[in-house]
Amino acid sequence: MCLLQNDRVPRQFDAGLVNAVRAGLAALADPAKAPDMQRYMKSDMPFRGVQKPARAKLAARLFVEHPLADVDVWVATVLELWHGAEYREERYMAVDLTGYRRYTKWQEPSRLPLYEELIVTGAWWDFVDELASKRIGLLLRRYPGAVTPLMREWSEDTDRWKRRASIICQLGAKRDTDVELLTHCIEANLDDPDFFLRKGIGWALREYAKTDPDWVRVFVDAHPALSPLSRGEATKHL
């Protein structure tokens, strides 16, 4: 189900880029690698067998050859690649397109429903982690007033992938990390036994420990309810 409001869903996607992506992936397909890639990712959707370096080269070429006219076409093309995907690499290309540098100017809070849709319908770490740390994290640093309250809401959502996104969205923020937000998102999920949430908590703390290890030490000591997994990840390099 599309999470965007129906009257806001752009209808006109760039068919040239969509077709080129699908044809390009088909040309690079390696049927010998595809089953192992699908098995590793525990994916119901099959793979073409195109590994990341080859896919990145394809994206770099096609995104230059097929510039998108405006933000509505960009969003529509992302959604067509995503929802029309028969192979998982097509969805990877959709995520790559959301982060293409030419369209950085369109990264604003109005993109959040798009990223929410990809997170909820993707529902696995390979999609969620990229979108959370690279797309939502960018928006959070640019527009904290608009994004911070939403991340607080996501941290308490029934969807575990939105909660994971709220926890890890500040990866790489370093000195720009909002520790109050980080604290809220972690504390909202301390009691949850879900592996991906516990791993995400530890990951977020471990990354911030590279910037402020003393803060992380104090946080870990002050939260005895941290799971062994979260605690171990958080203190790995302390």
N, C-alpha and C positions, 0 to 999 in steps of 0.2 A: 504494500500500500504506500502510495506517495504521501509523505508527511507535509509537503508544501501545500499551501492553500491552492485550490484548483484555479482560481482566477489569477494566481501569480505564477503558475507553471508556464514557462515559455514554450511555445509549440514548435518553433522553427529551429532545428538543429542543422549543423553543417554536414550534409550527407557525404561530401567529398572527403572530409577528414575521417568520418566514421568508417566509410568504406575502405579508405587507405589503411587505417589501423587494422581492420580485420584482415585485409589482404596481406599486409605486411607481417602480421603475426603468423598467418597461415604459411607464408613463404619461409619463415624462420623455424617453423615447427620441427621438433625432434621427438617423434613418437616413442623413442627408446627412453627418453628422460621423463616423459609426461607422467607415467604411472607412479614413479618414485616421488615426484613433486607433489602429486595429488595425495599420496599416502602420508608424506611428511606433514602437509598442511591440514590433514584430516578433512579434506574438502569434498563436498558432494558434487561441486561443479568441476568438470574435468579441466586439465591443463593442456596447453599446446606443446609444452616442453621448451618454452623460450625462457632462458635464464635472464637475470636482471641486467647484466652488462649489454647483451644484445637488445633487450627491450629498451634500455635507456638510449642507445644509439638510434633506434627506430623512432622513438618519441622525439628526440632532438631534431631529427630530419623532418618528420611529418609535421610537427608543430610550427616549424619555419615555413614549410611549403604550403600550409593551409592556415593562414592567419584568420582569426575569427573577428567578425565585424563589430560586435558589441557584446555587452555583458549578458544580455538575454540569450544570444546565440551560444555564448560560452557555456552558460549554465545548462541550456537545452542539450548541447552536445555531450557534456559530462553525463547527464542523465540518460541519454540514449546509449552511450557506451556502457553505462552501468547496468541499466535495466534490460537492455537488449543483449547482454553478454551471454555467450554460450560457453566461453572459456574464461578461466580466472584471470589470465593475462589481460583480457579486455578490460576488466575492472581495475587492474593495476594501471593500465593506461589512462583510465578515467581519473584515478587519483593523481597520476602524474600531471594530467592536464589542469587539475585544480591548482597545482603549484607552479605552473609554468611562469617564468619570470616576466614574460611579456604582459601577463594579466595581473601582475601584483597590484596595479592601481584599482582593481576591482575587489580587492580583499578588504571588506568592510563588514560591519555587524549584520547587514542584510544577507550575508552568505551563510550565517549560522544555521538556518533551516536546511540548506543544502547539505552541510556537513553532518547535521543531526540525522538526516535521512540516510546518508551513506554509512554512518556508524551503526544505526539501528538495523538496517537491512543487510549490511555486511556482516555484522555480529561475529567477528573473529579478529584476533590480534593483529594479523598482517595488514588489515585495512585500518583498524581503529588506532593503532599506535602512530602511524604516519599522519593521519588526519588530526589526532589530538595534539601531538607535539609540534607539527610543522604548520598546520593551518589554524587550528583554534588557538594555539599558543601565540602565534603571530598576532591574531586579532586581540587576544587578551592584553598583550603589551601595547598595542596601538590604541585600543579603546577599552581601558580597564573599567570605566564607569558603566559601559553597556554589557561587557562580557562577564565580569566578576559575579554579579548576582545570578546570572544564568548558570555558571559553574557551581555555585552553591546549591542551586536547585538540582542540577544533574547529580551532584554527589549523594543525593537522597532519593534519586529516581528508582523506580522498580527495575529499570533496564540496567543490567550489570555493566554493559559496554559504555553507556553514558557515564556511569559512576567511575569506571576505569579511566575514561577520557578526562574527567574532571581532576583525577588524581595526578595523571602524568602530563597534563597540558602545559606544565611549566618546565618540562625537561629542557635543559639548555638555556634557561633564562638567566642563570648565574645571579649576578647582583640585582637583577630586575625581578627576582622571585618575590612574589607576594606571600610572605610566610604565614600571614593570617589566613589567607585563602588555602594554602597548602595544609595548614593545621586543620581547618574546618573539614576539608575534603577527606583527609585521612581519618580524623576522629569519627566522621559519619559512617565509616566502613570498618572500624576496628573489630567489630564482633562478627563480621561476615566471614564464613568459612571458605568462600569462593577462592580458588587458586589464583585466578587472574587478578582479582582485587588485592590479594595479599602480596603477590609478586609485584604488582604496580606500586603499592605502598613502599615496598622495599626499594624498588628502582628509583622512585622519585626522591626518597631520602638519600640513597647512595649518590645520586647525581648532585644533589644540593650539598652533600658533604664535601665535594670537590671545591666548593666556594666557601662554605662556612662549616667546617667540621665540628666546631664547638657547639654551634646551634643544634646540629644533628645529635651530638652526644647527649645534650641536655634533653632534647625531645625524646630520644629513646629511653633514657632513664626515667623520664616523667610519665611514660606510657607503658607500664608493665603488661598491659593487655595486648600489646603487639604480638602477633603470631611469631613463632620461631622462624618461619620463612621470611617474614617482613624484617624482623630484627637482624637475621643473618645477612640479608641483602644490604640493609642500611649500614651495617657496620663492617662490611667486607673490606674496605680500604682504610678504616680508622685504626 
